[in-house]
Amino acid sequence: MTFPVTVTVENGIALVTIDNPPVNAISQAMRQGILDAVATVDADTSIEAAVLTCAGRTFVAGADIREFGKPPEPPHLPDVLLAIEASRVGWIAAIHGTALGGGLELALACHGRIAAPEAKLGLPEVTLGLVPGAGGTVRLPRLVAMQDAIDMVTTGKPVAAAKALETGLIDRVAKGNLVEEAIAYAVEMNRSGKPEAVSKRPPRETPDDVFWREQEKTIAARARGQDSPVEALQALHGSVTLPVDKAFDAERARFLRLRDSHQAAALRYMFFAERNTGRPRETEGVDPQPLGKAGVIGGGTMGAGIAASMLLSGMEVALVEQTAEAAAKANERVDGILDGSRKRGLLSDEARDAAMARFAAHDTYDALADRDIVVEAVFEDMDLKREVFSELNRVCRADAILATNTSYLDVDELASATSVPSRVIGLHFFSPAHIMKLLEIVRPHAASPSALATGFALAKKLKKIPVLAGVCDGFIGNRIMSAYRRECDFILEEGALPQEVDAAMRDYGYAMGIYAVQDMAGLDIAWAMRKRPAATRPADERYSRIADRLCELGRHGRKTGAGWYAYQDGAKAGRPAPAVEEIILEESARLGYERKPFTADEIMDRILSVMQAEARAVLDEGIALKASDIDVTMVHGFGFPRHRGGPMFAAGYRD
Ligand code: 3H9
């Protein structure tokens, strides 16, 4: 038998075991191994049924993504799966961990499926810019209702075993030992007769053309320029309108075409970039400090979000506010966030209660005396933060890690407010902190390897993507964002309007444009930031006054009902504001610009070139360790479209 697939036979049942750590990704050797296993099973007439199972932590997690850049080598997965369907005996897939992509397609080719209760099943190919390439779109709608098939294939989101049972994707959920129950199922199946192969069954539903047109409209709008979700829908459509063999061929051709696309290359790059964000060399082999007990200073949106994120990861959290009333409000805010997770089905009632039992809000720093790590999330003001750090220096254990959640301020200066600067790091969370995946780990000059290693360990515990950043104004993300935001204001002075800039960014694939984002976040913090260097700004430096003029009028964004846009009666979507246009035209006139129209491409060229120039400076100065770290930051913190791979990837940079 070819490694990594083995066959053992007991009491007439073949146990076919795949073992390809870490996630049983499908390699050429595995495809050959499965094909050989089918031949072995078919040749041995003492075998009455087969159970397909995987060693290690998971069922097959999909095709080996590393093979996608190379020409496909036979045997091809679709042929392997047809061989299973055509086997002399019935095959049962015994699924634990995750059955994803080609892994789920493998399970769909079996004659029955049983899963462990915690198993997850999905077709995430769209997230890699692909559609399933081994019959997933053909077999799936022959087992589940069309809407369920569309949801799985076009979002790529996996479903839990219980839901899979409900939809018909699997036949059973194991109550005890998965493999034993799979063998029992195989024996039963052998007695009652092998069911018809899934691809031979009729589709569960064949919706009309109107249905498909409406679905395509919705999915295209949601995809924001990413091709694969619409392609996946079209593959499903073909799977119920074409003869099955033609549907298989059409799906495969679509998969191969997309595999070579720029979007697939970008998404593949992102997949590995997210898993390979850089760590400083000196943390290699350094043990992080314990992380059971955390402290958070400040119970505003950021502080409460950080506390909730920690609680959701099983940590114990003491939050400190200035007064008892503020502490009570913080308690409410954290409770509200956890309750939101409960309402969305992400947390059971018991888990929410247990998380709240690990939380306490206080009005005294003394509550932080036994903490392993403390994150301050107070207002963005150096004097205030220095005060907080000197208090932390007083009350915390000498070995506790002290972190600041600043977005812009000098972490070296904050570290110097403590007697042990080596334990101070920056932990820049993004709002909402319990949802956003990115965590910039800011490294002040004095930070010890152990403090940095603990920052990375915290990111892992909170299931965040850590990116190491050096100290500078805005670190990686906000520094690059400030640069292109400035450029956007210059574009306004030269002829465009905020709604045109935002529309260009949305066309490029952003969910929101820069002006709508500023209105949502509030314009006042950035205004305060701009005032800091105002006195020392060189007289010849180009500076747009438009945003300042808006702030001076009290147009601080959505929360004040007016910002770059007007928000009537608390509406979430803004409308173009004549008062803003007037200010822009006045500024153009004052500066002597003859306003000219901008196309969406011209706007994006300007934004991208400034973004890329600043990103190159960030890399050259060593603020980011590698180009892909910058891309991960811009995609996960600033809405850069993932299917374009990030600004550095778009500019042709590779690590
Ligand atoms: C597909 O199947 C196409 C078919 O329709 C058609 C075929 C013809 N390949 O994420 P982790 C590596 S498309 C290669 O840290 P976790 C990963 O890089 C594929 N490598 O673990 C990492 O390596 P390292 C559809 C892979 O427990 C290590 O495994 N499938 C693959 O947090 C551990 O990964 C997917 O899109 C792969 N497919 O999460 C599933 N998967 O240790 C993609 C993982 O060197 N995978 N690696 O850094 C996942 O979603 C997660 O890895 C998984 C485990 C949930 C499985």
Residues whose N, C-alpha, C, O or C-beta is under 5 A from the ligand:
A	BS01	3H9	P22 V23 A25 A61 G62 A63 D64 I65 R66 L77 T98 L100 G101 G102 P124 E125 V131 P132 G133 A134 R275
